[in-house]
Amino acid sequence: MGRNGFLGSFQGFDAFGKTMEDVKIKTRTGALLTFISFSIILTSMMLEFIDYRRIHLEPSIEVDRSRGEKLVIDMDITFPRVPCYLLSLDVMDISGEHQTDLTHEITKTRLSPEGRQLETLKNGLLKSDVERANVNQDPNYCGSCYGASPPENGCCNTCEEVRQAYVRKGWSFSDPNGIEQCVDEGWMDKMKEQNTEGCRIAGRVKVNKVIGNLHFSPGKSFQNNMMQIQELVPYLKDANHHDFGHVINKFSFGADRTPAQEAASLRKETASRTKLGIKDPLQGVKAHTEESDYMFQYFLKVVSTTFVYLSGEDIPSHQYSVTQYERDLRLGNAPTRDSHGHMTSHGVLGIPGVFFNYEISPMKVIHTETRQSFAHFLTSSCAIIGGVLTVAGLVDSMIFSGSKALKGRADEGFAGPGGKMM
């Protein structure tokens, strides 16, 4: 065995050869490079640590396998030239389900011609009229429905209940002057008073997650021989000008969740959508026309989106794209030339209003929160330290060798031992 014992024979494998302090040369250039190297390492390590702590959202796409789900449409739209009593909201989908004259979770706000808010209508009714009718009516009073389909209690005690009965029967409610309830409530006087007003409609509508359309139209919708018919008499024969120019304050799709679930996840979902730049393209859209017989159509492609967080929580959401089409209905279905000179005809008779036609994409986008592992951070840190020190050592060696060579040449010049001055 060697002089240093059993481990002495392994000295030849030492990859870190040592240099004696007496032969080490320290220079000002080396000190400067050491300071620069330390600054670079410190800065790079801080950036690497920030990146290690940063949360990234990684997107992926898969087939949407959900079944039987509902969509919630959250909307807020202003119609400056359509009074609330003329405005109706209907939903139809490819499954054959029709929801006509929706009022559930819908709020209508009457607007003056200048845009001032006048009164809020809940569930499509004037709050003051309902309260007045309830106070003044005989408790045993049971109004006639005039041959129309009565409600469950069999009585139509208000003008609105008579109108709803007409809708269920499929009749046009065009002459309220012959209805006792409407005369008692001063319904026609109320309509004339509101004729120049606008309406802001807001609320949430729950629909099937299939192809369908949601539309705002004048009058009230009713079914007749399995065809949807619109009651346009008050809209088209009105002496005042009405049109469906509008401002979309809000229009978004959401998942069918409880209010408590929505409130708990709202902040996270909003932050994720903002971070990814996901916006509702219809928000803030303004459309204007001077024609009463004019139809606005929006074609939307809805994509299911899920945010998955590091905690394991997942929040369902939706995003959509949209294209817009407008149609002047004054010529009906007659062929007309467009701006390019092409003859265009329409196979479907349009009605004035705003239509939102939505389709559901079969794909689903998933944004998953991810973070770098500690092993990646440790590996990157070692690479930074080793790389910076290696490059600094090479630069220091080059500078030292270069300065030494230049100094040797200077010693052999005019003042050197072999120079001409000697």
C-alpha positions in Angstrom: 0.0 0.0 0.0 1.2 3.6 -0.7 2.4 6.1 1.8 -1.0 7.7 2.1 -2.8 4.5 2.9 -5.5 2.7 1.0 -6.9 5.8 -0.7 -3.5 7.0 -1.8 -3.7 4.8 -4.9 -6.8 6.7 -6.1 -5.1 10.1 -6.3 -4.4 9.6 -10.0 -8.2 9.8 -10.6 -8.5 13.3 -9.1 -10.2 15.5 -11.8 -9.8 18.6 -9.7 -6.0 19.3 -9.7 -4.9 21.8 -7.1 -2.5 24.7 -7.7 -0.2 26.0 -4.9 -1.0 29.5 -3.6 2.6 30.6 -4.3 2.1 30.2 -8.1 -1.3 31.8 -8.3 -1.4 35.2 -10.1 -4.2 37.6 -9.3 -4.9 40.5 -11.6 -7.3 43.4 -11.7 -8.8 42.0 -14.9 -9.6 38.8 -13.1 -11.2 40.7 -10.2 -13.4 42.6 -12.7 -14.5 39.4 -14.5 -15.2 37.8 -11.1 -17.5 40.7 -10.2 -19.2 40.6 -13.6 -19.7 36.8 -13.4 -21.2 37.1 -9.9 -23.7 39.8 -11.2 -24.7 37.6 -14.2 -25.1 34.5 -12.0 -27.2 36.4 -9.4 -29.4 38.0 -12.1 -29.9 34.8 -14.0 -30.7 32.9 -10.8 -33.3 35.5 -9.8 -35.0 35.2 -13.3 -34.9 31.5 -13.1 -36.5 31.5 -9.7 -39.2 33.8 -10.9 -39.9 31.5 -13.9 -39.9 28.5 -11.5 -42.6 30.2 -9.4 -44.6 31.4 -12.4 -47.8 29.5 -13.3 -48.3 28.7 -17.0 -51.5 27.8 -18.7 -50.9 25.0 -21.2 -53.7 24.5 -23.8 -54.9 21.2 -25.1 -57.8 20.1 -27.3 -60.0 17.0 -26.9 -63.4 15.8 -28.1 -66.3 17.2 -26.0 -67.9 14.1 -24.5 -70.5 15.9 -22.4 -74.1 14.8 -22.7 -77.4 16.4 -21.7 -75.7 19.7 -20.5 -77.4 23.1 -20.6 -75.9 26.4 -21.7 -76.6 29.7 -19.9 -76.7 32.8 -22.1 -76.0 35.9 -20.1 -77.0 39.0 -22.1 -77.6 42.8 -21.8 -78.9 44.5 -24.9 -80.3 48.0 -25.5 -82.9 48.8 -28.2 -83.2 52.6 -28.4 -86.3 52.5 -30.7 -88.3 49.5 -29.6 -90.6 49.9 -26.6 -90.6 47.2 -24.0 -94.2 46.2 -24.6 -93.4 45.3 -28.2 -90.1 43.4 -27.5 -90.2 39.6 -27.1 -87.5 37.0 -26.6 -87.8 33.5 -28.1 -85.5 30.5 -28.2 -85.7 27.6 -30.7 -83.3 24.7 -31.1 -82.7 21.7 -33.4 -84.2 19.3 -30.9 -87.6 20.9 -31.6 -87.9 22.8 -28.3 -89.4 26.2 -28.6 -89.4 28.7 -25.7 -91.6 31.7 -26.7 -91.9 35.1 -25.1 -89.4 34.3 -22.3 -89.7 36.2 -19.1 -87.9 34.0 -16.5 -84.9 35.8 -15.0 -85.4 38.5 -17.7 -85.5 42.2 -16.7 -86.7 45.0 -19.1 -85.9 48.6 -18.4 -87.9 51.3 -20.1 -85.7 54.0 -21.7 -86.7 57.6 -22.6 -85.9 58.8 -26.2 -82.8 60.4 -24.6 -81.7 57.1 -23.1 -82.7 57.8 -19.5 -83.9 54.8 -17.4 -87.6 55.2 -16.5 -88.8 52.0 -14.9 -87.7 48.4 -14.5 -90.1 45.7 -15.7 -89.7 42.3 -14.1 -90.9 39.2 -15.9 -92.2 41.3 -18.7 -94.9 43.1 -16.6 -95.2 46.6 -15.3 -94.8 46.3 -11.6 -97.1 49.2 -10.8 -99.9 47.8 -13.0 -99.8 44.5 -11.3 -99.8 46.0 -7.8 -102.7 48.3 -8.7 -104.7 45.4 -10.2 -104.1 43.2 -7.1 -105.3 46.0 -4.8 -108.4 47.1 -6.6 -109.7 43.6 -7.7 -112.4 41.7 -5.9 -110.8 38.6 -4.3 -113.5 36.4 -5.9 -113.2 38.0 -9.4 -112.4 35.6 -12.3 -111.9 37.4 -15.6 -112.8 35.9 -18.9 -110.2 34.6 -21.3 -112.5 35.2 -24.3 -112.2 31.7 -25.7 -108.4 31.6 -25.5 -106.4 29.0 -23.5 -106.8 30.0 -19.8 -104.0 29.5 -17.2 -104.1 26.8 -14.5 -106.5 28.7 -12.3 -108.9 29.2 -15.2 -109.1 33.0 -14.9 -107.6 35.9 -16.9 -107.7 38.7 -14.3 -105.3 41.1 -16.1 -104.8 42.3 -19.7 -101.4 40.6 -19.7 -103.0 37.3 -18.7 -105.5 37.6 -21.5 -102.7 38.3 -24.0 -100.8 35.3 -22.7 -103.9 33.2 -23.2 -104.1 34.4 -26.8 -100.5 33.5 -27.3 -101.1 29.9 -26.0 -104.2 29.6 -28.3 -102.2 30.9 -31.3 -104.4 34.0 -31.8 -103.2 37.5 -32.6 -103.7 40.0 -29.8 -104.4 43.0 -32.1 -107.6 44.7 -30.6 -107.2 45.2 -26.8 -110.0 47.8 -26.9 -112.5 44.9 -26.9 -110.9 43.3 -23.7 -112.5 44.4 -20.4 -109.3 43.9 -18.4 -107.3 46.0 -20.9 -109.8 48.8 -20.8 -109.9 48.8 -17.0 -106.1 49.0 -16.9 -105.9 51.7 -19.5 -103.7 49.4 -21.6 -104.0 51.3 -24.8 -103.2 54.7 -23.1 -100.2 53.0 -21.5 -99.0 51.8 -24.9 -99.4 55.2 -26.5 -97.4 56.7 -23.7 -94.6 54.3 -24.2 -94.6 54.4 -28.0 -91.5 56.6 -28.4 -89.5 54.8 -25.7 -86.7 52.3 -26.0 -85.9 49.2 -24.0 -82.9 47.6 -22.3 -83.3 43.8 -21.8 -81.0 41.9 -19.5 -80.9 38.5 -17.9 -80.0 34.9 -18.3 -81.6 32.2 -20.5 -81.0 28.5 -20.1 -80.9 26.5 -23.4 -80.0 23.0 -24.5 -76.4 22.5 -25.6 -77.4 21.9 -29.3 -77.7 24.0 -32.4 -80.3 26.7 -31.9 -81.1 30.4 -32.1 -82.2 33.1 -29.7 -84.0 36.1 -31.2 -85.5 39.4 -30.3 -88.5 40.3 -32.3 -91.5 42.7 -32.3 -94.9 41.7 -30.8 -95.4 38.2 -29.4 -94.7 34.8 -30.8 -97.2 32.0 -31.0 -97.5 28.6 -32.6 -99.9 27.8 -35.4 -99.8 24.4 -37.1 -96.2 23.8 -35.9 -95.0 27.0 -37.4 -93.8 30.0 -35.4 -95.7 33.1 -36.3 -94.9 36.6 -35.1 -97.5 39.1 -34.1 -96.3 42.2 -36.1 -99.4 44.3 -36.3 -98.5 46.7 -33.5 -95.0 47.1 -34.8 -95.7 47.6 -38.5 -98.9 49.6 -38.3 -97.6 51.9 -35.6 -97.5 55.6 -36.6 -94.1 56.0 -34.7 -90.9 54.8 -36.2 -89.5 51.6 -34.7 -86.3 49.8 -35.8 -84.0 47.1 -34.3 -80.9 49.1 -34.1 -79.2 48.0 -30.9 -76.2 48.1 -28.6 -74.9 44.8 -27.1 -73.6 45.6 -23.6 -73.0 42.0 -22.8 -73.4 38.6 -24.5 -71.7 35.5 -23.1 -72.1 31.8 -22.7 -71.7 30.0 -19.4 -72.1 26.6 -17.8 -75.1 25.6 -15.9 -74.0 26.1 -12.3 -75.5 27.2 -9.0 -75.1 30.9 -8.0 -72.8 29.8 -5.2 -70.5 27.9 -7.6 -70.4 30.9 -9.9 -69.6 33.4 -7.1 -66.8 31.1 -5.8 -65.1 30.8 -9.2 -65.8 34.2 -10.7 -62.5 35.8 -9.7 -60.4 32.9 -10.9 -62.2 32.5 -14.2 -62.0 36.2 -14.9 -58.3 36.3 -14.1 -57.6 33.3 -16.4 -59.7 34.7 -19.3 -57.9 38.0 -19.0 -54.5 36.3 -18.9 -55.3 34.4 -22.1 -56.9 37.4 -23.8 -60.3 35.6 -24.1 -63.0 38.2 -24.7 -66.6 38.1 -25.8 -66.5 39.5 -29.4 -70.1 40.8 -29.3 -69.5 43.0 -26.2 -69.8 46.6 -27.1 -71.1 46.0 -30.7 -73.4 48.7 -32.0 -75.7 48.3 -35.0 -77.8 51.0 -36.6 -80.6 51.2 -39.2 -83.3 53.6 -40.2 -85.5 50.9 -41.7 -88.3 49.2 -39.7 -88.2 46.1 -42.0 -84.6 45.1 -41.2 -83.1 41.9 -39.8 -79.8 41.5 -38.0 -78.3 38.1 -37.8 -75.3 36.9 -35.8 -73.8 33.4 -36.4 -71.9 32.1 -33.4 -69.6 29.1 -33.0 -69.5 28.2 -29.3 -66.5 26.2 -27.9 -66.5 24.6 -24.5 -63.5 25.7 -22.4 -62.3 24.4 -19.1 -59.7 25.9 -16.8 -57.9 23.3 -14.6 -55.9 24.7 -11.7 -52.9 23.4 -9.6 -55.3 22.7 -6.7 -57.2 20.3 -8.8 -60.2 22.6 -9.2 -61.7 22.8 -12.7 -64.0 25.6 -13.9 -66.2 25.1 -17.0 -66.6 28.0 -19.3 -67.3 28.9 -23.0 -65.9 31.1 -25.7 -67.2 31.9 -29.1 -66.5 33.4 -32.5 -69.0 35.4 -34.5 -69.9 36.6 -38.0 -72.6 39.1 -38.8 -75.2 39.4 -41.6 -77.8 42.1 -42.2 -80.8 41.8 -44.5 -83.3 44.5 -45.7 -86.8 43.0 -45.7 -88.6 45.6 -47.8 -88.3 43.6 -51.0 -89.3 40.3 -49.3 -87.8 37.2 -51.1 -87.5 38.9 -54.5 -84.1 38.5 -56.1 -81.9 41.6 -55.8 -78.4 42.6 -56.9 -75.7 43.0 -54.2 -72.8 45.4 -54.2 -70.8 43.1 -56.6 -73.7 42.8 -59.1 -74.6 39.3 -58.2 -78.3 38.3 -58.0 -79.3 37.2 -54.5 -82.6 35.6 -53.4 -83.7 34.3 -50.1 -85.5 31.0 -49.5 -86.8 31.9 -46.1 -89.1 34.8 -45.3 -87.4 37.0 -42.7 -89.0 39.1 -40.0 -87.6 42.3 -38.3 -85.5 41.6 -35.3 -82.1 40.5 -34.0 -81.2 36.8 -34.3 -78.4 35.0 -32.6 -77.8 31.6 -34.3 -75.4 29.5 -32.3 -73.7 26.2 -33.0 -71.8 24.0 -30.6 -68.3 22.9 -31.5 -67.6 19.1 -31.0 -64.1 20.0 -29.6 -63.3 21.2 -26.1 -60.3 23.4 -25.1 -58.7 22.7 -21.8 -56.3 25.2 -20.2 -54.2 23.5 -17.5 -52.1 25.3 -14.9 -48.5 24.0 -14.8 -45.3 25.0 -13.0 -41.7 24.0 -13.5 -40.5 21.2 -11.2 -37.8 21.8 -8.5 -35.5 19.4 -10.3 -35.7 21.6 -13.5 -34.9 24.7 -11.4 -31.9 23.0 -9.7 -30.6 21.8 -13.1 -31.0 25.2 -14.7 -29.2 26.8 -11.7 -26.2 24.5 -11.9 -26.0 25.1 -15.7 -26.1 28.9 -15.2 -23.3 28.8 -12.5 -21.1 26.4 -14.4 -21.6 28.1 -17.8 -20.9 31.6 -16.5 -17.8 30.5 -14.6 -16.4 28.5 -17.5 -16.9 31.3 -20.0 -15.4 33.8 -17.6 -12.4 31.6 -17.0 -11.8 31.3 -20.8 -12.1 35.1 -21.2 -9.7 35.7 -18.3 -7.2 33.2 -19.7 -7.3 34.8 -23.2 -6.8 38.3 -21.7 -4.0 37.2 -19.5 -2.2 35.3 -22.3 -2.7 38.2 -24.6 -1.4 40.8 -22.2 1.6 38.6 -21.4 2.5 38.3 -25.1 2.2 42.0 -25.7 4.4 42.7 -22.6 7.0 40.3 -24.0 7.1 42.1 -27.3 7.5 45.4 -25.6 10.5 44.1 -23.7 12.3 43.3 -26.9 11.7 46.8 -28.5 14.0 49.8 -28.6 14.5 49.8 -24.8 14.9 46.0 -24.4 18.2 44.2 -23.8 18.6 43.5 -27.5 17.2 46.8 -28.7 18.9 49.4 -30.9 19.1 51.9 -28.0 21.5 49.6 -26.3 
